[in-house]
Amino acid sequence: MNRLSKSLTMFVSLSLASFLSGCANLLVPVVIATTPMVLPSPENAAKKNTSAGQSDSEVVKTIPEGQLVFGSLPPQLLPEGQCGLFLWGAGEGRPLYFFQNTAEARAIIPVNGKNIIIHRNAAARQIVEGFFARQSFIVGDIKISVNLQPDQGRNVLKGIVIPSGVINVTENSGRQSVLSVVGLFNCKL
């Protein structure tokens, strides 16, 4: 836990304790909520693609040359009235690996310092309109499959939690990468 988190936790605890001590025998339910946000690391945010003179936040339609290295997407905005699928790495740091506005048959992934648009070519097991438990995408000669296990207590209004899933990337050379993910399908109403 970093210093800011500890300070904020201490402040909330002390404020809550002083408030409750002034309210003899009065129980007040308190809910403290945080919204997870994935930010790119300072090193990645400062990097530039020297050959094209463009930053790594550019969205492109092809994967840059070289071995595939997954990064982290910046925070993704969801327009009002639309739904989105957010998938984070299941490991330390929880990088945002995948975002899909479910009104579209495409998604965005961070590969080799660029945010890449991938196009869906198949989908199965529709959970709700636009949200599928199994999807496959293609960009160039690279195939990407997304297989998710959504929570059984599905509620679109509160968001559908995805406690486990896998993104499988198959390169044209036959090399495969498997990423364990967790996620959320949510709508901005």
Backbone bond lengths (Angstrom), bond angles and torsions (degrees), N, CA, C in turn:
res aa  C-N    CA-C-N  psi(-1)  N-CA   C-N-CA  omega(-1)  CA-C   N-CA-C  phi
1 M - - - 1.451 - - 1.519 107.65 -
2 N 1.302 117.99 128.68 1.457 119.43 -177.22 1.533 111.01 -80.46
3 R 1.312 115.78 172.36 1.458 122.45 -174.67 1.528 112.35 -61.16
4 L 1.338 117.60 -41.34 1.459 121.40 179.60 1.525 111.02 -64.27
5 S 1.334 117.40 -42.20 1.457 121.12 178.65 1.518 111.03 -63.54
6 K 1.347 116.83 -42.57 1.461 120.34 178.60 1.524 110.86 -63.50
7 S 1.332 116.70 -42.36 1.458 120.75 179.72 1.518 110.89 -63.93
8 L 1.331 116.90 -43.52 1.456 120.85 179.71 1.520 110.63 -65.29
9 T 1.323 117.79 -42.20 1.458 121.38 178.21 1.520 110.35 -62.48
10 M 1.330 117.80 -43.97 1.453 121.85 179.20 1.525 110.19 -62.73
11 F 1.337 118.14 -44.33 1.458 122.61 -179.61 1.528 110.52 -60.61
12 V 1.333 116.74 -47.34 1.462 120.75 -179.88 1.516 110.57 -63.67
13 S 1.335 117.45 -41.55 1.465 121.29 179.98 1.523 111.06 -63.86
14 L 1.343 117.13 -46.49 1.462 120.52 179.78 1.518 111.60 -65.58
15 S 1.332 117.16 -41.20 1.466 120.69 178.73 1.515 110.86 -63.52
16 L 1.309 116.56 -43.22 1.458 121.53 179.30 1.524 110.44 -64.92
17 A 1.334 117.78 -42.82 1.461 121.53 179.86 1.521 111.16 -63.68
18 S 1.330 118.37 -44.05 1.468 120.34 -179.52 1.527 110.51 -68.83
19 F 1.329 117.48 -34.97 1.460 120.18 177.79 1.519 110.50 -66.36
20 L 1.346 116.38 -45.85 1.458 120.01 -178.33 1.519 112.60 -69.07
21 S 1.336 118.41 -32.63 1.461 119.85 179.39 1.526 110.66 -69.11
22 G 1.329 117.84 -25.77 1.456 121.69 177.27 1.514 112.36 -83.28
23 C 1.298 117.81 -7.42 1.468 122.27 -179.34 1.514 108.74 -116.63
24 A 1.325 116.76 75.47 1.463 121.71 -175.87 1.520 111.26 -53.00
25 N 1.303 114.95 125.34 1.466 124.33 176.62 1.531 114.16 57.71
26 L 1.287 117.71 18.19 1.453 121.09 178.11 1.523 107.96 -104.56
27 L 1.310 116.34 118.09 1.462 120.08 179.76 1.522 108.72 -94.19
28 V 1.296 115.57 127.53 1.454 121.63 -179.30 1.524 107.98 -120.54
29 P 1.351 117.76 117.59 1.469 117.95 176.92 1.521 110.24 -71.34
30 V 1.302 115.35 134.40 1.453 121.07 -179.78 1.518 108.01 -125.61
31 V 1.327 115.79 132.72 1.457 120.71 176.43 1.519 107.75 -119.77
32 I 1.312 115.67 123.77 1.459 120.91 176.71 1.514 106.06 -110.95
33 A 1.329 116.06 119.94 1.462 120.33 -177.59 1.515 109.93 -123.53
34 T 1.295 114.23 144.98 1.456 119.48 174.31 1.519 108.11 -125.56
35 T 1.278 116.27 153.42 1.451 121.79 176.33 1.511 107.96 -108.28
36 P 1.352 117.15 120.74 1.465 118.43 179.24 1.519 110.08 -68.18
37 M 1.304 115.04 138.92 1.466 120.15 177.66 1.514 107.68 -137.21
38 V 1.281 115.84 132.50 1.453 120.43 178.30 1.522 107.57 -101.45
39 L 1.313 116.44 120.99 1.455 121.61 177.85 1.516 109.11 -111.61
40 P 1.318 117.25 144.13 1.461 118.15 177.43 1.523 109.42 -67.50
41 S 1.321 115.63 149.09 1.458 119.20 179.57 1.520 109.40 -65.17
42 P 1.349 117.71 153.05 1.464 119.94 -179.57 1.525 112.72 -57.39
43 E 1.338 117.20 -32.85 1.465 119.64 179.49 1.526 110.39 -64.73
44 N 1.359 116.51 -43.90 1.462 120.15 -179.42 1.521 111.71 -70.34
45 A 1.326 117.39 -35.46 1.459 120.26 -178.47 1.527 110.88 -67.08
46 A 1.332 117.38 -30.89 1.462 120.58 -177.07 1.526 112.90 -87.38
47 K 1.349 117.00 -16.94 1.459 119.93 -176.48 1.519 111.77 -68.06
48 K 1.291 116.17 145.12 1.461 122.90 175.76 1.518 108.46 -124.41
49 N 1.305 116.35 150.20 1.451 121.29 172.45 1.520 105.83 -85.79
50 T 1.321 116.31 103.58 1.464 119.97 -173.05 1.520 112.66 -67.27
51 S 1.333 118.09 -27.09 1.462 119.09 -178.96 1.525 111.77 -72.20
52 A 1.323 117.82 -32.34 1.462 119.86 -178.74 1.518 112.20 -109.60
53 G 1.340 117.39 -11.99 1.446 121.04 -178.90 1.516 113.00 68.89
54 Q 1.346 117.73 27.71 1.452 121.26 -177.59 1.519 109.63 -120.72
55 S 1.348 115.67 152.39 1.466 119.70 -177.42 1.515 110.52 -80.70
56 D 1.349 115.63 168.12 1.457 120.56 -177.87 1.516 113.07 -76.92
57 S 1.338 119.38 -1.91 1.452 120.93 178.83 1.529 111.56 -88.45
58 E 1.310 116.80 -0.88 1.460 121.35 178.39 1.527 109.81 -67.37
59 V 1.321 116.53 138.75 1.458 121.01 175.89 1.523 107.54 -97.00
60 V 1.338 115.74 123.56 1.463 121.08 -177.85 1.525 109.72 -123.29
61 K 1.330 116.23 168.76 1.459 120.78 -175.66 1.519 113.82 -106.27
62 T 1.331 118.36 -0.73 1.459 121.17 177.45 1.519 109.31 -133.11
63 I 1.305 116.30 151.23 1.463 121.09 179.79 1.516 108.91 -81.44
64 P 1.354 117.06 129.18 1.464 119.56 177.53 1.524 111.23 -59.31
65 E 1.320 116.43 152.60 1.468 122.53 -178.39 1.522 111.39 -59.05
66 G 1.312 115.75 154.62 1.453 121.39 174.99 1.516 112.10 109.94
67 Q 1.337 115.16 177.75 1.458 121.26 179.73 1.522 109.67 -64.76
68 L 1.340 116.75 139.81 1.459 120.73 -177.95 1.520 111.21 -71.48
69 V 1.333 115.26 124.64 1.460 121.62 176.31 1.514 107.46 -128.65
70 F 1.346 116.41 119.42 1.457 120.30 179.70 1.516 109.99 -80.51
71 G 1.320 114.88 139.42 1.460 121.96 176.58 1.515 109.39 -113.29
72 S 1.325 116.46 -139.66 1.453 122.33 179.92 1.522 108.94 -137.24
73 L 1.321 116.32 133.02 1.458 120.37 175.97 1.522 109.73 -74.20
74 P 1.327 117.44 149.30 1.462 119.51 171.52 1.533 108.54 -71.23
75 P 1.330 118.55 169.80 1.482 119.76 176.82 1.531 109.69 -53.93
76 Q 1.319 116.00 138.47 1.456 121.90 -177.47 1.529 109.90 -108.42
77 L 1.320 116.17 132.18 1.454 121.56 179.48 1.519 109.81 -87.89
78 L 1.320 115.53 139.42 1.451 121.83 178.25 1.524 107.74 -113.80
79 P 1.345 118.10 115.22 1.467 120.05 -179.36 1.529 111.74 -61.57
80 E 1.307 115.94 149.70 1.460 121.33 179.63 1.524 109.99 -59.43
81 G 1.332 115.38 138.61 1.455 121.31 179.78 1.514 114.30 84.35
82 Q 1.345 117.93 3.66 1.461 120.53 -179.45 1.524 110.80 -121.00
83 C 1.322 115.40 164.98 1.464 121.85 -178.41 1.519 109.59 -118.32
84 G 1.331 115.73 154.58 1.453 119.89 -179.39 1.514 112.50 -143.09
85 L 1.307 114.97 156.20 1.454 123.19 176.62 1.522 107.51 -114.15
86 F 1.325 116.35 121.05 1.462 123.71 -179.51 1.521 107.78 -115.45
87 L 1.339 117.60 127.01 1.464 121.63 178.07 1.525 109.35 -124.77
88 W 1.335 115.45 123.46 1.458 122.57 179.54 1.519 109.54 -108.16
89 G 1.325 116.45 153.10 1.456 121.03 173.98 1.524 109.36 -61.55
90 A 1.323 116.75 141.92 1.458 120.86 -177.97 1.529 111.74 -78.97
91 G 1.328 117.77 -9.42 1.461 121.63 -177.05 1.513 112.99 -91.89
92 E 1.299 114.42 -165.16 1.460 122.76 -177.53 1.526 111.81 -60.87
93 G 1.316 116.76 138.27 1.456 122.22 176.89 1.515 114.26 88.63
94 R 1.317 117.72 -21.66 1.461 123.63 178.70 1.532 114.29 46.82
95 P 1.345 117.55 59.61 1.467 118.85 178.12 1.535 110.34 -65.84
96 L 1.320 116.92 143.77 1.462 121.97 176.41 1.530 107.22 -80.62
97 Y 1.345 115.93 107.47 1.458 122.04 -175.90 1.530 113.68 -91.45
98 F 1.326 116.90 -21.59 1.462 119.02 -167.99 1.521 109.44 -153.43
99 F 1.330 116.04 133.03 1.461 121.04 172.68 1.512 108.48 -136.94
100 Q 1.329 115.43 135.31 1.457 120.52 176.83 1.518 109.36 -138.24
101 N 1.332 115.88 121.22 1.452 120.81 168.52 1.516 103.82 -78.08
102 T 1.321 118.12 114.60 1.461 120.31 -169.69 1.523 113.58 -71.23
103 A 1.322 117.99 -2.55 1.470 120.45 173.03 1.530 110.42 -76.01
104 E 1.332 116.54 -10.62 1.460 121.41 -177.15 1.532 110.42 -122.25
105 A 1.311 116.25 154.57 1.466 121.58 178.26 1.526 110.03 -94.52
106 R 1.316 116.09 40.47 1.462 121.07 178.12 1.520 108.35 -144.58
107 A 1.320 115.29 165.32 1.466 120.95 -179.42 1.525 107.80 -143.34
108 I 1.327 115.65 175.17 1.470 121.48 178.13 1.521 108.27 -125.75
109 I 1.347 116.12 133.51 1.462 122.31 174.93 1.531 108.33 -130.66
110 P 1.346 117.59 151.59 1.468 120.29 178.17 1.534 111.50 -97.23
111 V 1.320 117.03 112.12 1.465 120.64 -178.75 1.526 109.45 -133.05
112 N 1.322 115.99 133.49 1.468 123.06 175.88 1.529 112.56 50.54
113 G 1.337 115.89 42.94 1.457 120.41 175.33 1.514 115.53 78.59
114 K 1.319 118.09 7.32 1.467 121.86 178.18 1.526 109.36 -128.54
115 N 1.317 115.95 151.43 1.459 121.32 172.98 1.523 107.00 -91.52
116 I 1.327 116.06 116.16 1.459 122.64 -170.37 1.529 110.41 -103.99
117 I 1.327 116.51 133.29 1.463 121.64 173.08 1.524 107.85 -84.67
118 I 1.336 116.14 126.46 1.460 121.35 176.53 1.527 108.11 -117.13
119 H 1.328 116.56 143.81 1.463 121.69 -175.60 1.522 110.62 -107.07
120 R 1.341 115.82 131.79 1.467 120.69 -179.90 1.518 109.73 -72.87
121 N 1.331 115.65 133.43 1.460 119.80 176.51 1.526 112.09 -116.12
122 A 1.342 118.33 -8.99 1.465 121.55 176.11 1.522 109.23 -161.24
123 A 1.340 115.38 151.76 1.464 120.93 177.94 1.521 109.24 -150.93
124 A 1.329 116.44 148.91 1.463 122.36 179.50 1.525 109.64 -148.78
125 R 1.322 115.52 163.14 1.478 123.61 178.79 1.533 111.36 58.05
126 Q 1.320 116.60 64.48 1.458 120.39 178.18 1.522 109.50 -67.31
127 I 1.330 116.17 127.83 1.459 122.54 179.73 1.531 109.36 -91.11
128 V 1.309 116.75 -54.13 1.461 124.48 171.61 1.530 106.24 -140.34
129 E 1.313 116.67 172.67 1.471 120.94 -178.22 1.526 111.63 -49.41
130 G 1.327 117.04 118.18 1.461 122.81 176.41 1.520 115.75 85.71
131 F 1.333 118.04 -8.53 1.469 121.13 -178.28 1.519 109.30 -114.01
132 F 1.331 114.96 117.57 1.457 121.83 -178.14 1.524 109.84 -117.23
133 A 1.333 116.75 142.39 1.461 120.97 178.13 1.527 110.90 -74.49
134 R 1.334 116.77 -24.25 1.471 120.97 178.21 1.518 109.52 -131.09
135 Q 1.325 114.73 128.19 1.460 120.68 177.87 1.524 108.51 -141.38
136 S 1.308 115.08 151.47 1.462 118.43 171.07 1.525 107.71 -129.40
137 F 1.324 114.37 145.09 1.454 122.48 -176.28 1.514 108.38 -129.34
138 I 1.324 115.22 163.46 1.452 119.82 177.96 1.527 108.64 -143.11
139 V 1.321 114.81 140.99 1.461 121.55 171.70 1.530 105.60 -143.93
140 G 1.315 116.04 116.21 1.464 119.43 -174.33 1.515 109.48 61.67
141 D 1.340 116.39 -128.63 1.462 121.60 177.84 1.520 112.31 -97.35
142 I 1.311 117.43 11.35 1.464 121.53 -175.82 1.523 109.77 -100.98
143 K 1.326 115.80 131.03 1.463 122.29 179.93 1.518 108.98 -108.39
144 I 1.313 115.82 135.27 1.462 121.68 -178.92 1.516 107.99 -127.87
145 S 1.330 116.86 123.70 1.458 120.04 175.69 1.533 108.63 -113.67
146 V 1.321 114.60 141.82 1.462 122.05 179.99 1.520 106.84 -123.09
147 N 1.341 116.31 116.49 1.461 122.49 179.45 1.521 108.26 -120.78
148 L 1.340 115.86 120.46 1.462 121.49 -173.37 1.523 111.66 -121.27
149 Q 1.326 115.74 150.12 1.454 123.44 174.37 1.525 108.21 -116.43
150 P 1.360 118.46 87.08 1.457 120.00 -178.35 1.526 111.53 -68.31
151 D 1.322 115.09 153.07 1.462 122.38 177.92 1.524 109.37 -60.40
152 Q 1.314 116.67 144.33 1.464 120.93 -178.53 1.524 112.45 -68.30
153 G 1.345 117.97 -29.62 1.462 121.86 178.77 1.512 110.04 -82.51
154 R 1.315 117.31 70.04 1.463 121.79 -173.56 1.526 111.04 -76.20
155 N 1.330 115.66 127.71 1.452 121.05 178.62 1.520 108.17 -146.81
156 V 1.314 116.69 106.63 1.458 120.94 -176.03 1.526 111.17 -64.32
157 L 1.324 118.18 -35.31 1.458 120.99 -178.54 1.518 112.29 -64.80
158 K 1.322 117.89 -36.16 1.468 121.79 178.98 1.514 112.31 -95.27
159 G 1.317 116.61 -10.75 1.460 121.10 -176.76 1.516 110.10 100.49
160 I 1.310 116.32 145.24 1.462 121.21 177.39 1.520 107.79 -101.07
161 V 1.321 115.80 117.28 1.455 121.91 -179.69 1.529 109.06 -79.06
162 I 1.306 115.24 140.58 1.464 121.65 176.95 1.526 106.97 -118.42
163 P 1.339 117.13 94.66 1.467 119.93 -176.21 1.520 114.56 -70.49
164 S 1.344 117.07 -19.82 1.462 117.87 177.75 1.523 110.49 -155.87
165 G 1.309 113.38 149.27 1.453 120.43 178.15 1.515 110.43 -170.97
166 V 1.311 115.52 172.26 1.462 121.34 -177.97 1.530 108.81 -140.30
167 I 1.323 115.87 134.93 1.460 122.26 168.57 1.523 105.92 -108.16
168 N 1.323 116.21 121.37 1.460 122.09 -178.76 1.526 108.23 -112.70
169 V 1.331 116.70 121.81 1.463 122.36 -178.45 1.526 108.49 -111.83
170 T 1.337 116.46 122.95 1.461 121.76 177.94 1.515 108.39 -114.25
171 E 1.325 115.69 115.45 1.461 121.02 179.18 1.526 109.89 -81.28
172 N 1.321 116.20 162.46 1.465 120.54 -179.44 1.524 111.94 -62.92
173 S 1.338 118.49 -21.71 1.466 121.88 177.61 1.530 111.90 -77.53
174 G 1.343 116.95 -9.38 1.450 121.61 -177.13 1.522 112.82 98.71
175 R 1.324 117.72 -13.05 1.468 121.70 178.75 1.523 109.33 -65.09
176 Q 1.348 116.57 137.02 1.455 121.33 -179.81 1.525 111.14 -119.52
177 S 1.321 115.29 144.95 1.459 122.52 173.33 1.516 107.15 -125.44
178 V 1.325 116.32 138.55 1.459 121.20 179.08 1.520 108.17 -123.65
179 L 1.328 115.84 126.82 1.458 122.09 179.38 1.525 109.38 -116.10
180 S 1.335 117.44 124.59 1.462 121.47 173.69 1.513 107.79 -80.72
181 V 1.344 116.52 133.56 1.455 120.71 -176.52 1.530 111.15 -133.79
182 V 1.319 114.83 159.63 1.456 124.34 167.69 1.520 104.92 -126.35
183 G 1.321 117.65 162.81 1.453 115.98 -176.20 1.504 115.01 -165.64
184 L 1.333 112.24 -172.61 1.451 122.10 -178.75 1.519 109.20 -151.57
185 F 1.321 115.44 132.92 1.461 121.19 169.33 1.516 104.95 -106.81
186 N 1.340 116.59 124.39 1.446 119.90 -175.30 1.518 110.16 -144.86
187 C 1.320 116.03 156.29 1.450 121.86 178.95 1.519 109.45 -121.47
188 K 1.317 116.29 142.53 1.459 121.57 175.97 1.517 107.31 -100.71
189 L 1.327 114.96 102.97 1.467 119.91 -175.36 1.510 112.03 -94.57
